[in-house]
């Protein structure tokens, strides 16, 4: 299992989408949200950990980046 600390910066057009749901359902990741600031008018930011098999973690991050969500890997 791998755990990655990550910051997600959401563009406005993705705020209402179930992004975390897809990470759990489609990529079998375990998220743990540490900080969130999401506004339907301006966009959002999340700081979380993603835990799962390394290939699933990388696929989940690729999914996020493919949506145009800025992802920043944070130090452990």
Backbone as a chain_set.jsonl record, in Angstrom:
{"seq": "XXXXXXXXXXXXXXXXXXXXXXXXXXXXXXXXXXXXXXXXXXXXXXXXXXXXXXXXXXXXXXXXXXXXXXXXXXXX", "coords": {"N": [[0.837, -1.183, 0.0], [0.386, 2.275, -0.631], [0.736, 5.624, 0.458], [-0.171, 8.874, -0.306], [0.281, 12.28, 0.137], [-1.58, 15.007, -0.844], [-2.458, 17.982, -2.619], [-5.327, 19.396, -3.968], [-6.453, 21.571, -6.41], [-9.317, 22.867, -7.446], [-10.871, 23.695, -10.508], [-13.566, 25.938, -11.199], [-15.576, 24.672, -12.754], [-15.611, 21.994, -11.917], [-16.439, 21.774, -9.319], [-18.975, 20.871, -8.467], [-18.962, 18.202, -9.103], [-18.698, 14.67, -8.339], [-15.904, 14.029, -7.393], [-14.246, 12.814, -5.376], [-15.752, 10.557, -4.835], [-15.392, 9.132, -7.242], [-12.666, 8.536, -7.037], [-12.721, 6.716, -4.956], [-14.612, 4.713, -5.791], [-13.923, 4.037, -8.52], [-11.132, 3.792, -8.531], [-10.435, 2.536, -6.237], [-9.361, 3.772, -3.951], [-8.451, 5.058, -0.709], [-9.48, 7.88, 0.719], [-8.462, 10.566, 2.878], [-9.476, 13.41, 4.172], [-7.941, 16.384, 5.046], [-8.092, 19.144, 4.944], [-10.358, 21.451, 3.569], [-11.735, 23.699, 1.225], [-14.244, 24.722, -0.431], [-16.1, 26.312, -2.877], [-18.982, 27.057, -4.666], [-18.95, 29.184, -6.366], [-16.395, 30.118, -6.804], [-14.513, 28.037, -6.996], [-12.316, 25.473, -5.703], [-10.34, 23.936, -3.034], [-8.551, 21.197, -1.795], [-6.897, 19.35, 0.726], [-5.519, 16.288, 1.161], [-4.988, 12.773, 1.94], [-4.265, 10.001, -0.113], [-4.734, 6.615, -0.166], [-3.668, 3.45, -1.259], [-3.015, 0.764, -3.609], [0.079, 1.184, -5.332], [-0.148, 1.467, -8.208], [-2.845, 2.058, -8.48], [-3.053, 4.443, -7.063], [-1.469, 6.112, -8.682], [-2.979, 5.989, -11.045], [-5.345, 7.193, -10.163], [-4.435, 9.797, -9.611], [-3.691, 10.535, -12.184], [-6.229, 10.554, -13.348], [-7.375, 12.757, -11.989], [-5.71, 14.844, -12.887], [-6.251, 14.679, -15.578], [-8.786, 15.739, -15.638], [-8.243, 18.355, -15.34], [-7.72, 19.257, -12.843], [-5.612, 20.783, -10.676], [-2.889, 19.19, -9.274], [-0.856, 18.786, -6.479], [1.782, 17.177, -5.127], [2.47, 16.656, -1.789], [4.952, 16.85, 0.791], [5.6, 14.043, 2.917]], "CA": [[0.0, 0.0, 0.0], [1.094, 3.551, -0.725], [-0.022, 6.787, 0.908], [0.319, 10.105, -0.916], [-0.33, 13.528, 0.601], [-1.79, 15.751, -2.087], [-3.347, 19.156, -2.62], [-6.102, 19.507, -5.196], [-7.047, 22.88, -6.671], [-10.419, 22.629, -8.376], [-11.455, 24.784, -11.283], [-14.978, 26.141, -10.905], [-16.461, 23.743, -13.459], [-15.593, 20.665, -11.323], [-16.808, 21.828, -7.902], [-20.195, 20.115, -8.197], [-18.786, 16.816, -9.522], [-18.314, 13.764, -7.244], [-14.523, 13.623, -7.67], [-13.775, 11.885, -4.344], [-16.496, 9.327, -5.081], [-14.731, 8.397, -8.327], [-11.397, 8.0, -6.531], [-13.047, 5.537, -4.145], [-15.332, 3.694, -6.564], [-13.253, 3.614, -9.75], [-9.705, 3.538, -8.337], [-10.302, 1.787, -4.976], [-8.478, 4.512, -3.057], [-8.997, 5.474, 0.576], [-9.11, 9.274, 0.951], [-8.595, 11.153, 4.201], [-9.444, 14.855, 3.933], [-7.396, 17.166, 6.149], [-8.513, 20.532, 4.823], [-11.149, 21.68, 2.364], [-12.361, 24.999, 1.038], [-14.888, 24.575, -1.732], [-17.147, 27.302, -3.082], [-19.567, 26.856, -5.993], [-18.788, 30.397, -7.17], [-14.986, 30.448, -7.066], [-13.665, 26.857, -7.144], [-12.038, 24.868, -4.413], [-9.044, 23.383, -2.671], [-8.584, 20.097, -0.833], [-5.646, 18.712, 1.122], [-5.906, 14.959, 1.589], [-4.121, 11.657, 1.612], [-4.847, 8.917, -0.884], [-4.063, 5.364, 0.158], [-4.045, 2.341, -2.123], [-1.888, 0.15, -4.312], [0.775, 2.241, -6.082], [-0.682, 1.681, -9.554], [-4.154, 2.696, -8.339], [-2.791, 5.831, -6.664], [-1.009, 6.834, -9.873], [-4.121, 6.097, -11.962], [-6.245, 8.198, -9.592], [-3.828, 11.115, -9.827], [-3.813, 10.797, -13.623], [-7.635, 10.903, -13.543], [-7.553, 14.124, -11.52], [-4.996, 15.746, -13.801], [-6.988, 14.651, -16.839], [-9.941, 16.63, -15.496], [-7.774, 19.731, -15.22], [-7.556, 19.592, -11.436], [-4.181, 20.93, -10.367], [-2.504, 18.322, -8.161], [0.469, 19.045, -5.947], [2.18, 16.175, -4.143], [3.055, 17.289, -0.621], [5.887, 15.996, 1.532], [4.962, 13.23, 3.962]], "C": [[0.883, 1.249, 0.0], [0.167, 4.649, -0.219], [0.636, 8.034, 0.344], [-0.448, 11.278, -0.319], [-0.41, 14.447, -0.614], [-2.7, 16.954, -1.844], [-4.019, 19.203, -3.981], [-6.667, 20.918, -5.286], [-8.047, 22.705, -7.805], [-10.735, 23.858, -9.196], [-12.969, 24.82, -10.996], [-15.884, 25.085, -11.54], [-16.468, 22.33, -12.87], [-16.062, 20.632, -9.864], [-18.017, 20.956, -7.586], [-20.092, 18.634, -8.589], [-18.31, 15.943, -8.354], [-16.907, 13.183, -7.439], [-14.033, 12.576, -6.664], [-14.476, 10.536, -4.497], [-15.802, 8.489, -6.159], [-13.384, 7.816, -7.882], [-11.629, 6.734, -5.713], [-13.594, 4.415, -5.022], [-14.52, 3.144, -7.744], [-11.792, 3.203, -9.55], [-9.395, 2.842, -7.013], [-9.322, 2.44, -4.006], [-9.216, 4.872, -1.767], [-8.549, 6.918, 0.8], [-9.275, 9.644, 2.425], [-8.401, 12.656, 4.017], [-8.967, 15.569, 5.193], [-7.892, 18.604, 6.135], [-9.29, 20.669, 3.524], [-11.719, 23.092, 2.383], [-12.943, 24.985, -0.36], [-16.063, 25.544, -1.803], [-17.665, 27.157, -4.509], [-19.42, 28.066, -6.898], [-17.337, 30.671, -7.558], [-14.094, 29.245, -7.324], [-13.338, 26.3, -5.782], [-10.636, 24.338, -4.272], [-9.266, 22.295, -1.629], [-7.163, 19.672, -0.524], [-6.049, 17.372, 1.705], [-4.793, 13.956, 1.381], [-4.939, 10.677, 0.787], [-4.047, 7.668, -0.577], [-4.591, 4.26, -0.748], [-2.805, 1.71, -2.721], [-1.241, 1.211, -5.203], [0.207, 2.51, -7.473], [-2.06, 2.341, -9.512], [-4.0, 4.163, -7.939], [-2.377, 6.64, -7.888], [-2.138, 7.005, -10.891], [-5.119, 7.142, -11.465], [-5.725, 9.607, -9.796], [-3.909, 11.49, -11.309], [-5.25, 11.193, -13.981], [-7.885, 12.359, -13.16], [-6.921, 15.122, -12.488], [-5.69, 15.805, -15.158], [-8.23, 15.53, -16.822], [-9.537, 18.103, -15.425], [-7.682, 20.208, -13.781], [-6.066, 19.639, -11.161], [-3.878, 20.075, -9.141], [-1.061, 18.625, -7.769], [0.755, 17.99, -4.9], [2.911, 16.896, -3.016], [4.013, 16.318, 0.058], [5.154, 15.251, 2.625], [5.229, 13.782, 5.323]], "O": [[1.979, 1.259, 0.561], [-1.043, 4.603, -0.442], [1.842, 8.235, 0.492], [-1.678, 11.267, -0.274], [0.577, 14.638, -1.324], [-3.582, 16.934, -0.985], [-3.365, 19.067, -5.015], [-7.29, 21.402, -4.341], [-7.685, 22.436, -8.95], [-10.858, 24.953, -8.647], [-13.553, 23.814, -10.594], [-16.857, 24.654, -10.922], [-17.285, 21.518, -13.303], [-16.079, 19.568, -9.245], [-18.065, 20.354, -6.513], [-21.057, 17.891, -8.415], [-17.596, 16.425, -7.475], [-16.752, 11.976, -7.628], [-13.465, 11.559, -7.062], [-13.856, 9.489, -4.308], [-15.645, 7.278, -6.002], [-13.009, 6.723, -8.307], [-10.835, 5.795, -5.769], [-13.086, 3.294, -4.991], [-14.443, 1.931, -7.938], [-11.269, 2.375, -10.295], [-8.232, 2.587, -6.7], [-8.553, 1.758, -3.328], [-10.443, 4.974, -1.744], [-7.368, 7.163, 1.045], [-10.127, 9.095, 3.122], [-7.293, 13.117, 3.74], [-9.524, 15.379, 6.274], [-8.089, 19.211, 7.188], [-8.928, 20.079, 2.505], [-12.129, 23.602, 3.426], [-12.24, 25.204, -1.346], [-16.907, 25.587, -0.908], [-16.878, 27.137, -5.456], [-19.734, 27.985, -8.085], [-17.078, 31.378, -8.532], [-12.989, 29.422, -7.838], [-14.011, 26.62, -4.802], [-9.855, 24.291, -5.223], [-10.064, 22.452, -0.705], [-6.315, 19.638, -1.415], [-6.84, 17.32, 2.646], [-3.787, 14.244, 0.733], [-6.149, 10.545, 0.969], [-2.823, 7.658, -0.71], [-5.795, 4.146, -0.977], [-1.681, 2.078, -2.38], [-1.942, 2.05, -5.769], [0.092, 3.668, -7.875], [-2.405, 3.104, -10.415], [-4.735, 5.023, -8.424], [-2.887, 7.739, -8.103], [-2.242, 8.052, -11.529], [-5.678, 7.893, -12.264], [-6.493, 10.513, -10.119], [-4.169, 12.646, -11.641], [-5.462, 12.067, -14.821], [-8.522, 13.105, -13.903], [-7.538, 16.122, -12.854], [-5.715, 16.851, -15.808], [-8.673, 16.01, -17.865], [-10.391, 18.988, -15.448], [-7.58, 21.406, -13.52], [-5.348, 18.664, -11.381], [-4.524, 20.212, -8.101], [-0.171, 18.709, -8.616], [0.054, 17.909, -3.892], [3.853, 17.651, -3.257], [3.887, 15.103, -0.094], [4.193, 15.766, 3.197], [4.768, 13.222, 6.317]]}, "num_chains": 1, "name": "protein.A"}
